Amino acid sequence: MKRRIDGYFKISQSGGRIRTEIFGGFTTFMTMSYIIFVNPDIIAPSGMPAEAVMVATCLASAISTLIMGILANYPIGLAPSMGVNAFFTFGLVLGMGFTWQMAMASVFIEGVAFIILTLTKARDKILDSIPRSLKIGIPAGIGLFLMFIGMQKCGFVVANKDTLVTVGNLTDIKVLLGLFGLILMTVLYIFNIKGSILIGIFAVTAISAFAGLTPWPEKIVSMPPSIGPIFMQMDFSAIFDMNFIIITLVLLFMDIFNTVGTLIGVATRAGLVDENGSLKRAKSAFMADAVGTAAGAIMGVTTVTAYVESVTGVEAGGRTGLVAVVISALFLLAVFFSPLVAVIPSYATAPALILVGVLMLSIIKLLDTSDWTEFFPAMIAMTVMPFTYNIATGIEFGILSYVFIKLFTGRIKEVSVVMLVLSALFVVKEIFVTL
C-alpha cells in the first residue's frame, strides 16, 4: 500500500516521506479550517441557512482539494474564497438586490467559464491583459474591505448619522472580546503558531461561554445538517441582465487573480516550477480550482479557490498531492462538528476577517508609486471598495480610471483590448443600468 501511494504521488522522487506528507496535510488544514466557521457567518446575511452553508463549505472544500491532489499532485488546499464570500453577500445580494439564488447562478457560470478558459488556454491571455498595478490594488482593496466588515462585526466600528461611521462602545464586553481575539490571533501568527486564527476563534468563544454571553454546545459531534435548502438552488432568470453579466465577469477575474497568485506562491515554495519559472502541471491545477467553483455553486457555496495558507504545509515538509488528500479527508470529518458552528458568535469570527484582510492588504508593498498612471488606478480600486461597501464598484472604477488616465496622458497604447472592452461595458452600465 505504501509503495503504491509513494509511486502515485512520487513522494520519494520529490525527496519526501509519507509521514511528512500527512503531517503537512494536518498543518495546512489547521491554518485554513477557520473558513468552516467564518464562511457561514459571512454568507448568512444573504438569507442562506448557516448550518447548511457550513456543511456545503466542508463538502466543496473536500471535493476540490481532492481533485487538486489526485489530478495535479499539488500540496494545496482549496475552500470558498475570503473576499468573494463578502462580495457575494454585501455586494450582490444586499448591495445590488439579487437573490442569493441568482448570485449563486453567477458563481456557477463563472466556474464553467473558468473551466472553458482553462481548456482553451485563453486564461493566460486574459490574465496578461490586466495591468500589474490592478492585480495588486484589487486584492489589497478586498483586504481593506474585509477589515472594515470585521470591525463592524465585532462592534469596533458602528454607524453614525453625522460621520457615517465612528468607534463603537469600548466598554461593551463583546467589543473587548473581539479586540482580544484579534490581538491573540496576531501574536500567535507572529510566533508562527499553526492554527492561530482557529485558536483565536475558539478562545473567544470559550471565554464568551464562561461569561454566559453565548451557550455551550449541547454536543460536539452530530450528524451533519442537510444541504437540501441550498443544493442546486441556482436561479438563472437574470442571466441577460447587464449587472448580472458584469458581476459574473468580475467573479471570473477575481477567481483567476486569486488562483494564479496562490498557485505561483505556493508552488514556488514547493519546488513545482520548471527552470523557466512556469508551473508544472498548471492546467490540472487550474482545472481543479475551476471544477471546484462549479461544483461548489451546485452545493451552495461561493467561489472555491486555492488557499495561500497551503504554504504552511509546504514549510512543514509537504511536497505532493498526498497533502491535499489529507486536507480533503479532514474537511469531510469536519461536517460532523456542526454544533460548534451554532454557538460561535460573530465577534469571535470578526477578528479573523481583520487579520486575513491585513494579510491581503500587505501586497500593496509591491506597488510602484513612481508611475501615477499605474499607482492612482490601483489606489482607486483599493479605496472605493470599502468606501462604497462594494468590491465590484472598486474593480469597475479602478479599471475605468486606468483606461481614462492612460487615454488623457497619451499612453492609450499601453491599454489591452480586454481592458478597453471592460471599460466600455462599465460605461454602458453606468449610463443605462442603475446599480
C-alpha positions in Angstrom: 0.0 0.0 0.0 2.8 2.4 1.0 4.6 1.6 -2.2 1.5 2.4 -4.3 0.9 5.7 -2.6 4.6 6.6 -2.9 4.5 5.7 -6.6 1.3 7.5 -7.5 2.3 10.8 -5.7 6.0 10.4 -6.5 6.8 11.1 -2.8 10.3 9.6 -2.7 11.1 11.3 -6.1 10.2 14.6 -4.5 12.5 13.9 -1.6 9.7 13.4 0.9 8.2 10.7 3.2 4.6 9.6 3.6 4.6 10.6 7.3 5.8 14.1 6.4 3.2 14.5 3.7 0.4 13.5 6.2 1.8 16.0 8.8 1.8 18.7 6.1 -1.8 18.0 5.4 -2.8 18.4 9.1 -0.7 21.6 9.3 -2.4 23.2 6.3 -5.9 22.1 7.5 -5.3 23.7 10.8 -4.3 27.0 9.2 -7.2 27.2 6.8 -10.0 25.4 8.7 -11.2 28.8 10.1 -13.2 29.1 6.9 -15.6 26.4 8.2 -16.7 28.8 10.9 -16.2 32.2 9.2 -17.9 31.4 5.9 -21.3 30.7 7.3 -21.1 33.9 9.3 -20.4 35.9 6.2 -22.9 34.2 4.0 -25.8 34.1 6.5 -27.0 37.7 6.0 -27.8 36.8 2.3 -30.6 34.6 3.6 -28.8 31.3 3.3 -29.1 29.0 6.4 -25.7 29.0 8.2 -25.7 25.3 9.2 -26.3 24.2 5.6 -23.6 26.6 4.4 -21.1 25.1 6.9 -21.7 21.6 5.6 -21.5 22.7 1.9 -18.3 24.6 2.7 -16.7 21.4 4.0 -18.0 19.3 1.1 -17.0 21.7 -1.6 -13.5 22.2 0.0 -13.1 18.4 0.3 -14.1 17.7 -3.3 -12.0 20.4 -4.9 -9.0 19.7 -2.7 -9.2 16.0 -3.5 -9.2 16.9 -7.2 -6.1 19.1 -6.7 -4.3 16.3 -5.0 -5.2 13.5 -7.3 -5.3 15.3 -10.7 -2.5 17.9 -10.2 -0.5 16.3 -7.4 -0.2 19.7 -5.7 0.0 20.1 -1.9 -2.6 22.8 -1.9 -5.9 23.1 -0.1 -9.0 24.8 -1.6 -12.0 26.3 0.0 -14.5 29.2 -0.5 -12.6 32.4 -1.2 -12.4 35.0 1.5 -13.3 38.3 -0.2 -15.6 36.7 -2.7 -17.9 35.5 0.0 -18.2 39.0 1.3 -18.7 40.3 -2.3 -21.5 37.7 -2.7 -23.3 38.8 0.4 -22.7 42.5 0.7 -22.2 43.3 -2.9 -24.5 41.1 -4.9 -27.3 40.3 -2.5 -27.5 43.2 0.0 -26.0 45.8 -2.3 -27.4 45.1 -5.8 -30.6 43.3 -4.8 -30.0 39.9 -6.4 -31.5 37.0 -4.5 -28.9 34.6 -3.2 -30.1 32.0 -5.8 -29.4 34.5 -8.6 -26.0 35.3 -7.2 -25.2 31.6 -6.9 -26.1 31.1 -10.6 -23.5 33.8 -11.4 -20.9 31.8 -9.4 -21.8 28.6 -11.3 -21.5 30.3 -14.7 -18.2 31.8 -13.6 -16.9 28.4 -12.7 -18.0 26.9 -16.0 -16.3 29.8 -17.9 -13.1 29.2 -15.9 -13.2 25.5 -17.0 -13.6 26.6 -20.6 -10.8 29.2 -20.4 -8.5 26.6 -18.8 -9.2 24.1 -21.6 -8.6 26.7 -24.3 -5.6 28.4 -22.6 -7.4 31.7 -23.0 -6.9 32.2 -19.3 -3.3 33.2 -19.7 -4.1 35.8 -22.3 -6.8 37.4 -20.2 -4.6 37.4 -17.1 -1.7 39.0 -19.1 -4.1 41.8 -20.3 -4.8 43.0 -16.8 -2.1 45.5 -15.6 0.1 44.5 -12.7 -0.9 47.6 -10.7 -4.6 46.5 -10.7 -3.6 42.9 -9.8 -2.1 44.4 -6.7 -4.7 47.1 -6.0 -7.7 44.7 -6.3 -6.7 42.1 -3.7 -5.4 44.9 -1.4 -8.8 46.5 -1.7 -10.6 43.3 -0.9 -8.4 43.0 2.2 -9.3 46.5 3.3 -12.9 45.7 2.8 -12.6 42.5 4.9 -11.0 44.6 7.7 -14.0 47.0 7.6 -16.5 44.2 7.8 -14.6 42.6 10.6 -14.5 45.8 12.6 -18.3 46.2 12.1 -19.0 42.6 13.2 -17.1 42.9 16.4 -18.7 46.3 17.1 -15.5 48.3 17.0 -16.9 50.4 14.1 -20.6 51.5 14.2 -22.9 53.7 12.2 -23.1 57.4 12.9 -25.7 59.8 11.3 -23.2 62.7 11.1 -19.9 61.0 10.2 -21.4 57.8 8.7 -19.1 55.6 10.9 -17.4 56.0 14.3 -15.8 54.0 17.0 -18.1 51.7 19.0 -18.7 51.3 22.7 -15.3 50.2 24.0 -16.9 49.3 27.4 -19.0 46.6 25.7 -17.7 43.2 26.7 -18.4 41.8 23.2 -16.3 44.5 21.6 -13.5 43.9 24.1 -13.6 40.2 23.4 -13.4 40.8 19.7 -10.3 43.0 20.2 -8.8 40.4 22.5 -9.3 37.8 19.8 -7.6 40.0 17.2 -4.6 40.6 19.4 -4.4 36.8 20.3 -4.6 35.7 16.7 -2.0 38.3 15.6 0.5 37.4 18.3 0.1 33.7 17.6 0.6 34.4 13.9 3.7 36.4 14.6 5.1 33.5 16.5 4.2 31.2 13.6 1.8 29.1 15.7 -0.1 26.8 13.4 -3.9 27.3 13.5 -3.5 30.8 15.0 -6.9 32.0 13.6 -8.7 28.9 14.7 -7.2 29.1 18.2 -8.4 32.7 18.5 -11.9 31.8 17.4 -12.2 29.0 19.9 -10.6 31.1 22.7 -13.1 33.9 22.3 -16.0 31.5 22.1 -14.9 29.7 25.2 -14.5 32.9 27.2 -17.9 34.1 25.9 -19.5 30.8 27.1 -17.9 31.1 30.5 -19.2 34.6 30.8 -22.7 33.5 29.9 -22.8 35.5 26.7 -23.2 32.5 24.4 -24.4 29.0 25.2 -22.2 26.0 25.5 -22.8 23.5 22.7 -25.1 20.6 23.8 -22.8 18.3 22.0 -19.7 18.5 19.9 -20.4 15.8 17.3 -23.6 15.1 15.4 -24.9 14.0 12.1 -24.4 16.9 9.6 -27.4 19.1 8.7 -28.9 18.7 5.3 -27.7 20.9 2.4 -31.1 20.5 0.8 -32.2 24.1 1.3 -29.2 25.4 -0.7 -28.4 22.4 -3.0 -28.9 23.2 -6.7 -30.9 26.3 -5.9 -29.4 28.5 -8.7 -31.7 30.9 -10.4 -30.8 31.8 -13.9 -33.7 34.3 -14.6 -31.3 37.3 -14.5 -28.8 35.8 -17.0 -29.4 38.5 -19.6 -29.3 41.4 -17.1 -26.4 43.7 -17.7 -25.5 43.8 -14.0 -25.6 40.0 -13.9 -23.2 39.8 -16.8 -20.8 42.3 -15.3 -20.7 40.7 -11.9 -20.1 37.3 -13.5 -17.1 38.8 -15.3 -15.9 40.3 -12.0 -16.2 37.0 -10.2 -14.2 35.3 -13.1 -11.4 37.9 -12.8 -11.3 37.6 -9.1 -11.1 33.8 -9.3 -8.3 34.0 -11.9 -6.3 36.5 -9.8 -6.7 34.5 -6.6 -5.8 31.2 -8.2 -2.8 32.4 -10.1 -1.3 34.3 -7.2 -1.7 31.5 -4.8 -0.6 28.7 -7.1 2.6 30.6 -8.1 3.4 31.5 -4.5 2.9 28.0 -3.0 4.2 26.1 -6.0 7.4 28.1 -6.0 8.0 27.2 -2.3 7.2 23.6 -3.0 9.6 23.4 -6.0 6.8 22.9 -8.5 8.1 25.3 -11.1 10.4 24.5 -14.0 13.7 26.2 -15.0 11.7 28.9 -16.8 9.6 29.7 -13.8 6.5 28.1 -15.2 4.1 26.0 -13.1 4.4 22.3 -13.6 1.0 20.6 -14.4 -0.5 24.1 -14.4 -3.5 23.1 -16.5 -4.5 20.3 -14.0 -4.1 22.7 -11.0 -6.3 25.4 -12.6 -8.9 22.8 -13.6 -9.2 21.6 -10.0 -9.9 25.2 -9.0 -12.4 25.7 -11.8 -14.3 22.5 -11.2 -14.3 23.2 -7.5 -16.1 26.5 -8.1 -18.7 25.0 -10.4 -19.3 22.1 -8.0 -19.3 24.4 -5.0 -22.1 26.5 -6.6 -24.2 23.4 -7.1 -23.8 22.6 -3.4 -24.4 26.2 -2.3 -21.1 28.0 -1.7 -19.3 30.8 -3.3 -16.2 30.7 -5.5 -13.8 28.0 -4.4 -10.1 28.8 -4.8 -6.6 27.8 -3.7 -5.6 28.9 -0.2 -2.3 30.7 0.4 -2.3 29.0 3.9 -1.2 25.9 2.0 2.3 27.2 2.2 2.3 26.2 5.9 2.0 22.5 4.9 4.8 23.0 2.4 7.0 24.6 5.1 6.2 21.5 7.2 7.7 19.3 4.5 4.7 18.5 2.3 5.5 18.4 -1.4 2.9 16.2 -3.1 -0.8 15.7 -3.7 -1.0 13.4 -0.6 -1.1 16.6 1.4 -4.2 17.7 -0.4 -5.8 14.2 0.1 -5.3 14.5 3.8 -6.8 18.0 3.9 -9.8 16.7 1.9 -10.3 13.9 4.4 -10.2 16.3 7.3 -12.8 18.6 5.7 -15.1 15.6 5.3 -14.7 14.8 9.0 -15.5 18.4 9.9 -19.1 18.1 8.7 -19.9 16.2 11.9 -18.9 19.2 14.1 -21.8 21.4 13.1 -22.9 22.0 16.7 -19.8 24.1 17.2 -20.8 26.5 14.4 -24.1 27.2 16.1 -22.5 28.7 19.3 -19.6 30.7 17.8 -20.6 34.4 18.0 -19.8 36.9 15.3 -17.3 38.8 17.5 -15.3 35.6 17.6 -15.0 35.3 13.8 -14.7 39.0 13.2 -11.0 39.2 14.2 -10.3 36.5 11.6 -11.7 38.8 8.9 -9.5 41.6 10.1 -6.3 39.5 10.2 -7.0 38.0 6.8 -7.7 41.4 5.5 -4.3 42.7 6.8 -2.6 39.8 5.1 -4.3 40.6 1.8 -3.5 44.3 2.2 0.2 43.6 2.7 0.5 43.0 -1.1 0.5 46.8 -1.5 4.2 46.8 -0.8 4.7 45.6 -4.4 3.0 48.6 -5.9 5.2 51.0 -7.9 4.4 54.5 -6.7 6.6 56.3 -9.2 4.2 56.0 -12.2 0.9 57.6 -11.3 -0.9 56.2 -14.4 -0.5 52.9 -12.6 -0.5 53.9 -9.0 -3.6 56.1 -9.0 -6.0 53.5 -10.5 -4.7 50.8 -8.1 -5.4 53.2 -5.1 -8.9 54.0 -6.5 -9.7 50.3 -6.8 -8.4 49.7 -3.3 -10.2 52.5 -1.5 -13.5 52.6 -3.4 -14.3 49.0 -2.2 -14.7 49.8 1.5 -16.0 53.3 1.0 -18.8 52.1 -1.3 -19.2 48.7 0.5 -18.9 47.1 -2.9 -16.0 45.1 -4.3 -17.4 45.2 -7.9 -17.6 49.0 -7.8 -14.0 49.2 -6.7 -12.9 47.0 -9.6 -15.1 48.9 -12.0 -13.7 52.4 -11.1 -10.2 51.0 -10.9 -10.4 49.8 -14.5 -12.2 53.0 -15.7 -9.7 55.3 -14.0 -6.8 53.2 -15.5 -8.2 53.5 -19.1 -9.1 57.2 -18.9 -5.8 58.2 -17.3 -3.8 56.3 -19.9 -6.0 57.9 -22.6 -5.6 61.5 -21.4 -1.8 61.1 -20.8 -1.2 59.9 -24.4 -0.4 56.3 -23.3 -3.5 54.5 -24.5 -1.4 52.1 -26.5 -0.4 50.5 -23.1 -4.1 49.5 -22.5 -5.1 46.0 -23.6 -8.1 45.2 -25.7 -9.7 43.4 -22.7 -9.3 46.5 -20.6 -10.9 48.6 -23.3 -13.8 46.2 -23.7 -14.4 46.1 -19.9 -14.3 49.9 -19.6 -16.8 50.2 -22.4 -19.1 47.7 -20.7 -18.8 49.7 -17.4 -19.6 53.0 -19.2 -22.7 51.4 -20.8 -23.8 50.0 -17.4 -23.5 53.4 -15.7 -25.5 55.1 -18.4 -28.2 52.6 -18.9 -28.3 50.5 -15.8 -29.0 51.5 -12.2 -26.7 49.7 -9.9 
